[in-house]
């Protein structure tokens, strides 16, 4: 049994790591006597270094490779300490931004650990209905008229087409108007999406149109249209079960901002902040 255990590669790797760590510990103890500034590469750090190597290379490091990785860790620690001693971190925008990000991540961890109750989610949805509202939707047919092709008589053409469609509901609307990449028929689609495709003015107009009746001219960003709304679905406020994930996400974001502001307010009490006035520019002669 013990023979099989000692043949395991992971056991060999662990023993190797301990040997290298022990060698460094002896070296640091002998070479570092009388010095206040010590660098200790812990066994946990060695395991972390080796695990990172194995994740990239898909194998554990050899003895020489592990020694090189530890050498690099010691080199990095020395340079970092020397740079800090020289004040090279001061007024460095990149370092300051990175430190701020790390502090914000610490705050985020606190917010992510929170779990809202059903009552909190219901209250949040009730007090913030707009982001979760189900947008009105409609389906419609449309006949497009191109202003550049129709010229000044475009409104007379609209009136003629509108009169023909009203007089004979069986008229093939797709045979009328000008060729376009716009769909002649739209299935049930939210007004927001219709606005993105045809423009907000068009969406507002068909939002008020009577279902089943041809109307026009309706203006879009492309030209004029004759439109018949075939179905309208009114907007509504959804139940929590329909938008739970979105409510949890927004609740967590709001909670994160609150915690961050509270934390910053607490930290501000430890500082005296003075903002100097900027000298006014001399008026031009």
N, C-alpha and C positions, 0 to 999 in steps of 0.2 A: 504493500500500500504506500509506504513512505517513498519507495523507489519511483513509483508512478508520479507522486506529488512533486518530487525533485526534478522530474523530467519536464514538468510544465514550463513553457516559455515565460509565462507571467511571473513564476517563482524566480527564474533566472534574472529577469529584468528587475524585480524588486530587490534581490540580493545585490545586483550591480549598482542600483541607485543608492543603497545603504553604504556600500563600500566607497563610492565616489563621495558621498556626503561626509562620511567619516574622515576621508583623506583631506577634504577641504576644512573640516572642523579642526583637525590637528594642525594644518597649515595656518589657519587663521589664528589659532591659539598661540602658536609659537612666534609667528611673524607680527602679531598684533599686540604683543605685550608692551605696556606702557603707553599705548595709544588709546585715546578716548573714543575715537570714531571707529566703530566696528561694523563690518558687513557680515551678516550671517545668512547664508543660503539654506533655508530650512528644508527638511525632508518633504514637507508639504509643497514647497515651491518647486523642488526637483520633480516631484510627481506631476505637478501641473505642467512644467516645461516638457517633460517626456510625453505626457498625454497629448499636448498640443502638436508635438512632432509626429506622434503615431496617428493622429487624426488626419494630418496632411499626407504623410508618406504611407499610411496603412501598414505600418510595422513599427516595433519599438526601436529606439536608437541604439546603436552599438556603444561600447564603452567609450571609444574615442569621440563619437558624435555627441554623447551626453556630456562629456567633459567640455567639448567645444561650446555647447549650449550654455553650460554653467559659466564658462569663461565670459561668454557674451553677456549673461545676466549681471555678473560682477562688474564688467566694463561699463554697462549701462548705468548701474547704480552709482559707480564712481563719478561718471560724467554728470549725472543728474545732481548729485550732491555738490559737486564743484560748481556747476552752473547756478544752483540756488545760492551757494555761498557768495558768488560774484554778483548776485542780483539780476541774472540774465532773464529771469521770468517776469521781472517788473515791466509794466507798460508794454507787454507783448500782447497784441490783440488776439492772436490765435490761442495763446495759452489762457488768457482771461475768458475768452468765449467758451473754451473747453471746460474750464472750471465751473463756469456758470451752468453749462449743460449738465454737468455731473450733479450739481446741487439741485437742479430742477428734476433730474431723474430720481433723486432721493425723495423729493416731494411727491413725484408721480407714484412711486412705490406705495406710499401711504394711501393714496386715493384708489389705486387698483386693488388694494386689499379689502376695500369696503364693499359690502353687498347690500344693495337697497332692498327694503321690504316691499311687499305688494302695496301697502298703504302709501309709501313714499313715491313709488312709481305712478300710482293713480293720481296722487296730488301733483306730481310733476307734469303729467300729461294734461291735467285739467288747467294748470296755470301757464302752460306753454303749448296751446293747441295748434298754432300756426304751422310749425315745422312738420307736424305729423298729419295734417289735414289731407283727406283724399280729394284730389283736384277734380272739378267737374270734367266730364268727358262727353264726346259726341262723335257720331259718324255722319258723313255727309258726301254728297256729290258736288262737283264743281266744274263749270265751263270757263276756261281761261281765255282772255283776250289780251293780246300783246299790244301795248300802246305804240311801239315803233312800227309795227306792221299795220295796225288799224288807222293810225294817224288821227286827225281832228274829229273824224266821224265815229270814234270808238263808242261814245255814249249812245249814239243812235243804234249802233250794232247791238249793244247790250239790251236796249229796249226791245229790239226786234226779236232777239233770242228769248228774252224773258216772256214776251207775249206768246211766242210759239210754244214754249214749254207749258205755260199756264193753259193755253187753249187745248193742247193735246198732251195729257200726262204720259202717253205712251211713246212720245217722241224720243228717239235715241240721242241722249245728250252728248254721248261720246263723239258723235259725228259733227258736233257744232264747235265753234270757237277755233282757237289756234293751237298748233302742236306745242307741246311742252313736256318737260321731264317731271312736272308736278303730277301727282296721282289724280286721276279723274274721280276716283272714289277712295274715301278714307274709312277704314274700319273704326270701331270705337276707340278713340284716342283722347288722352288728357288734353285739356285746353293749353296747358303749359307746353306740351310737345307740339301742338298745332301752332302755337305762337312762335316756337323756335323755327318751324318749317316755313310758315307763311308770313310771319310777322305779327306783332302784338295787336295792330289795328284790325287785321283780319280776324284774329281770335276773339277780340272784344265784340266785333260785329256779329259773328255767328253765335256767340254766346247769348245774344239777345234775340236771335232769329226764331221764328215760329217753326215747330217741327212739322215736316211734311209739305211745306210750301216753298216754291222757288222765290228767291229774292235777289236783288242786285241793283246797281253795281256794288260789290263788296271790294274794297281796296286792299291790296297786299303790297309787299315790297317788290312784286314782279309786274303787277299790272292790275287789271280789273277782272272780277269773277262774277258769274251767276251761280248761286249756291242754293242747295236744298239740304237742310238738316234732316236726316232720317231717324236719328235716335239721340236723345239727350239723357245723360246720367248726372244727377245733381251731385255737387260736392257734399262732403259730410265729415264729421269728426269720428275717427275710428275708435273701436274698443281697444283696450290695452293689449289684448291677446293678438291683435293684428299687427301691432307695431312695437312689440315688447323689446326686441333687440335694439331698435333705433332709440327707444326711450332710455334703455339702460345705458347705451353709449353716450347720449347727450347728458343724462343725469351724472354719469361718471366724469365727463368733461367739465361740467359746471362745478361738481364737487372738488375736482382737482384745482380749478381756478380759485375756489374759495379757500382751500387749504394753503395754496401757494401765497395768496394775499395775506392770510392770517399769519403764516410763518414769516413772511417779509415784514409785517407790522411788528411782530415780536422782536425780530432782529434789529429793526430800526431803533428800538428803544435803547439799544446798546451803543448807538452812535449819535454823534452830534454832527448834523449835516449842514454845511455852509455852502451856498451857491453864490459865487461872486457875480456881480453885474458885468455885462459886457460893455466896454466903452462905446459910446455912440460915435458913429463915423462923422468925421468933419464934413460939414456941408460943402458941396461943390461951389467953387467961386463963380 
